[in-house]
Amino acid sequence: MVILISLGGIFEFYDLFFTGYVAPGMVQAGLFKPESLGFFAALAPISVAGFGTFVFATFAGLWIGALVFGFVADRLGRRFIFTWSLIWYVICTAIMAFQHSGLAINLWRFAAGIGIGVELVTIDSYISELIPSGERGRAYAVNQFITFCAVPVVAFLAFILKDTHPLGLEYWRVVILIGTLGAVAVWIIRRNVPESPRWLARQGRLDEAERIVADIERRVAAEKGTALPAPQPVSAEMEGRGSIAEIFGPLYRKRTLILSIFNMAQVIGFYGFAAWVPTLLIHRGVHVTASLGYAFVIAIANPFGPLLGTFFADKLERKTQICGGLLIMGIVIALFSQASEPAVLIVLGVVFTLAANVMSYAYHGYQAELFPTRIRARAVGFVYSWSRIAAAFAGLAIGVLLHNYGVPGVATFIGASMVVGICMILLGPSTKGRSLESISH
């Protein structure tokens, strides 16, 4: 089930990360000249111009998807929204690939971003509710290992297709269209992944929930060849209104606040480095052509952070993994800002990427665990949405700092953000080995 859910996620990550790799072709096609951008040209006064409007449209869509539409998975079910949000952004992306103006591309990118934003929230909720407490950490690690495989794949496809015209189309259009193969995968996923039994129980559909759990138990017993132990008694989830207002109530207000601030802080390091690594390498004295090759080597490390995490994901407290990842990121970026040897820069870039992705799978699981089933998707959507809007403006801040203070200025910005993230997570509750019901109480 985790692999199938992750299969949906791999297309979502492909869609999310192709941005930097299709940029040269789209710019070369003249799509982001002021006369092609329509009303998006009005963003120029806040330093969002040219291809930057495409990035802005992406993160604006992600923000709206997570913030405004996160509730639909609580209302309509994990499986339903997981399926249709994937179809939504696949259709929008396919239409976008055939547009011939910056305005049209940005509008369809914004629409696709809404679907991706909803999908991210739903996957986190889905996995937390399907996997028992002793395996949840490893499930998130496996999920992110699979989804992050999309990063080197899209980098490789862009590299081999660059300056070619497959099927008579510009290469960047083909790179975008390859991601729409998710439309085929979605029906395979839908047939083999059940609805969340916890969500069904919240809707009073107990017979359906019981059938799904019984089927899972039957399959696990068959795999292990032994009878399963008797279920342990757990306290029922507390009743609540199940509205967005509940995440600001006395029980969950603190969690909502610390996770919102944490998400704004962590994304500065996570996307700040990933999106700017070729430029940062150039500023450390690496030739522009070589920097792209080095950046690709660093990108290959993306799936291996979560893969490494499968060995300790459920042995260490989730908070320890998150804070450890943030601490290593802060130290490594400081060393990176002072290094100049290419080999050292690559090693530091790989270590930063590994630490960032350990931190990533751990916090995706952690924030889904902190809220009850009735509001899980909308709460995760709300707190996670702040990373989307922060990423959009952090890119502008990094550009300004890089221009005025060089890589040390960027390193200071990222390092300070990592400290803020650590402080927030230390204020949160522990979740290792605990049932979702006990954590939500």
N, C-alpha and C positions, 0 to 999 in steps of 0.2 A: 504493500500500500504506500509506503514511504517513497519507494522508487517511482511508482506511477504518478504520485503527486508531484514529485521532483521533475518528472518528464514535462509536466505542464510548466513548472518553474524554469526549466532550461530555455524554453522559447521566450519566456518573459525576460530572462536575463540577457539572452541574445538581443532581444529588441531594445533593452535598456542600454547595453554596452556598445551597440554598433555606432552610436553617435560619433565618437571620436574617429572611427575608421572610415566613415563615409564622408567626413567633412571635406577632405581635399577635392574629391570628385564633385560634390555639390557646389563648392565655391568656384571651382574651375568652370562649371556650367553656367556661372553668372546668376545663380538663383537668389543670391543674397545681396544684390546691389539695391540701393535705396528705392529705385523705381520699381523693383519687383516685390518689395516687402509690404506694400500697402500701409495699413495703419500700424504695423509692427515697426515701421521706421521711426515712429514717435518714441521708441525706447532709447534712441541714441543719447538723449541728455543724461541718462543714468549709466552710460558706458556700455549699453547692450546694443551692439550693432552687428551687421553682417551675419555670420554663422551663429553668433551669440544669441540671436533671436530664436534659433532652432533649439538651442540648449535651454533657453528661458521657457519656451513653449513646452518642452519635455517636462521640466520640473514643475511648471505651473499645473500641467495635467495630472502629474503624480500627486501633487499636493491636494488638488480638488478631489481626485479619486479616493485618496486615503481619508481626508477630513470629512467630506460631504457625503460620500457614498459608502463609507465603511460599515454603516448600520445595516445595509441590505443583506449581508451574510447572517446577521442576527435575526433578521425578519424572514428571509426566504430560505435559509439553509446554506451550509458550507458547500455541499456538492453542486447545488444549482448555480450558485454564484461563481464557484471555481470554474465550472464549465462555460458559462455564458460570458464572463468577463474575458476569458481567453479568446473566445470567438469574436467578441467585440473588438479587442485590440488587433487581432489578426486581420479582420476586415478593414479596419481603419488604416492599418499599416500598408495593406495591399493597395488600397486606393491612393495613399500618399505616394507610393513608389512610381505612380504614373502622372504625377502633377508636374507642371512646367513653370510655376511661379513660386517665389519664396513665401508669399502670403498663403497660397493654397497648401503648400507643404507644412507650414507652421500650424495652420488650423487643424489639419488632419493629424499632425503630431500631438497637438494638445488633446484631441479626442482620444487618440490611442493611449496617451499618458493616463487618462482617467481610468481606462480598463486595466492598465498595468498596476496602478495604485490600488485598485480594489483587489486585484489578484494577490498582491504581496500580503495584504492584510488577511485575506481568506486562507492562504496557505499556512501562515503562522497559527491561526486559530484551529485549522483543520488538524494539523499534526499534533498539537498539544492535547486535543480531545480524543484522538484515536490511539495514542501510545501510552502505555502505563508509566507510572512515575519513575521506575527504575531504569527505563530505556529512553526516556524523552530526550535527554541530552544527546545521546548517540544518534537518535532519529534526526534531530536538527543538524548534526554534523554531517550525516550521510546526505541529507537533503541539500545542504549548501555545497558539499563536494560535487554533487551531480550538477547543480545549477551553475556553479562557477566554471565548470568545464566549457561553458559557452564563451567565456572571455578569450582564451587562446584560439578557439575555433573561429570566432568572428575576426580576430586579428589575422589569422592565417588565410582565411578566405579573401579578405580585403587585400592582403599582400599578393596572392597569386592571381587575383582577377584584375588588379590595378592596370589601367591603360588598355584593357581588352573590352570587347563588345559582345559578350555571349548573347545569342539569340537576337542580335541586332540592338541590344539595350546597353546603355552605359553601365559600367561595372557596379557603381554604387546602387543602382536600381536593383540589380540582380542580388547583391548582398542583402538588401532590405527584403526582397521577395523570398529568399531562402528561409527567412524566419517565419513566413506565413505557413510553412509546412505544419506548424502547430495545429492547424485546423484539422489535419488528418489524425494527429495524435490524440486530440481531445475526445474523440469517440471511443478510442481504446481505453482511455483513462476512465471515462464515464461508465463504461460497462463493468469495470473491475474494481472500482473504489466505492465503498458504501457511504451513505450519509453519516454524519457524526451521530452516534447513539446518544451522546449527551444532549445534543441540540434537539433530537427527536423527543427525548424524555421531557425536556423543557416545554415542548409543544403539546404534551399529553399523548404522544403517539408511542405508547409504551410497548405495544405488541411488535411494532417495526423495530424499535430499539433492541428489544429482547432477541428478535430473530438475528439481527446483525451481530450482536455480542456472542450469541450461541454459535454462529457460523465461524467467527474468529476463533473461539475457544476450540471448536472441532478441528479446525485446520492446524492450530498450534499443537494440540494433543497428537494429531497425526504426524506432524513434523518431528516432535520430540519422542514419539513412541511410548509415552507414559501418560497416565491420568494427571490432570492439572490439580494443584492444591485447592482446597476449599477457598472461596472468596473471603477476604478479610472484611470485617464490618467497617464501614466508613460513615461519617455523619453526612446527612443530606445537605445539598447546597441551600443556603438561606434564600428565602423569598425576597424579591425586590421588584421595583417597578420596571426594570429593564429599559430605561430611557437614558438618553445622553446626559441628563441632569445627574444621574446616579454616580457618574465618574467624578463629579465635583462634590458629592456628598461626604459626610464625615468619615466614612469607612475607606474611601478610595481617593480622596482629594490629594493626600500626600504622595501616593504612588503616581497619580496622574501628573503632578507637578514635577517630581524628580525625574520621571521618564521623559517628559517633554523637554526639560533642560538638557538631560543626558543626550537625547537624540540630536539636538542642535549642536552639541559639542562633539559627539563622536563622528558625525558626518564630515566635519572640517578636516579631520585626519584621514578618514577612509577615502572619500572622494577627492579631497584636496590633493592627496598624493597621487592616487590612481589616474586622475584626469590630467595632472600637470607633470607627470614624471618625465616625458620627453623634454619639455621646456626646462625643468629643473636640471636635468642632465646637461643640457646645452649651457646653462648658466654656470655649471661646475666645470666647464671647459671641454666638454665632449662635442665632437663635430655633429652637425645636424643630422646627417645620414646615419652615422653610427648610433646616435641617440635613439632612433626608431628601432634599430636592431636590439639594443640593450633593453629598451622598453618592452619589446616582445618577450625577451628572456624573463624579465621580471613578471610579465603577465602570465607566463606559464605556471608560475608559483601559486596562482590564485586558488585552484582546487585543492592544493596540498595542505593548506592551513586546516580546513575542516577535516580532511582525511587524517591528519595528525591528531585532531581532536577526538576521533572515534576511540582512541586508546584511553582517554581520561575524561571524556565528556560527562559521565555519570559517577566518576570517582571523586571529582573535585566540585566544590560548591560553585554554582553558576556565577555568583558574584566574584569569586576568586579568579575565574577564567576571564571575565570581562575586565576586571581591574588589572590583571596581569598583562593582558593584551594591550590595554591603553598605556600602561607604564613602559612596555617595550617599544611601542610606537613612538612615545615621546623621547625616549633615550636615543633610538635609532635615527630619528629625523634630525636630532642635534648633531650626531656624528656625521650624518649625510651632508649637512650644511658646511662641514669643515673638510671633507674628503675631496680628493681630486683624481686619484688613480681610478681608471675605469673598472678594474676588477673589484676594488673595494666598494665602489658605488653600486655595482651590480649585486654584490653580496648583501650590502645594507638594504638595497631595494627589495631583495627577496625576503630578508628577515622581516622588514616592515610589512610586506604583503602577507606573509604567513601569520604574523601577530594580529594584523587587522582582520583577517578572516576567521581566526579563532575567536576573537572578540565578537565578530559579526554573528556567527551561528549561536554563540552563547547568549547574546542579548536578544536575538529574535525569539529564542525559547523562553528566556526570562520574562520578557514583557507580556508574552501570551499567558504565562502562568499566574500573573499577579491579579487577574480579573476573572470574575465568574462567567459561566457559559452565557448567561442571558445578555451580557454587555461586552463579551470578549472582543468581538470583531470591531465594534464601534470604538471601544476604548483603545485597542491597539491602533486602529486607524487614526484616532485623534493624536496620540502621543507620537506615532511614527510620522505623521504629516509634517511635524516641525522639522524633521530631518530633510524633507523634500524642499521646503521653502528656504531653510538654512543653506542647503547645498547650492541653490541658485545664486544666492548673494555671497556665499563664501568664495565662489569662483571669482567674483568681481574683486573681493577684498584681497585674495591671493595675487591677482593680477597687479593690483596697485602696490602691494607690499614687495612683490618681485621687482617691479620697476624702480621703486624708491630705495629699497633696502637689500635687495638681492635674496639669495636662498636663506641666509641667516634670519632675515625678517620673516620669511614664510615659516621657518622652523620654530621661531619663537611663538608665532600665532598658533601653529598646530600643537606645540608643546603645552601652551597655556590651556588650550581647549581640552587636551587629554587630562589635565589636572582637574578641570571642572567636571569632566565625565566621571572620573574616579570618585570624587567627592559625592556626586549624586548617587552612584551605585552603592556606596558604603552606607547610605541612609536607608536603603531598601531592605525588605525582609529576606531571609534565607529560604530556599525552595528545594534543596537537594533531598531526593527521596520522599517528598511529601505529596500527598494527593492534591489534586486541583481544588477540591472542596475545602481542605484544611488551610490551604494557602489563601483562598478567597475569603475565609473567615477572619 
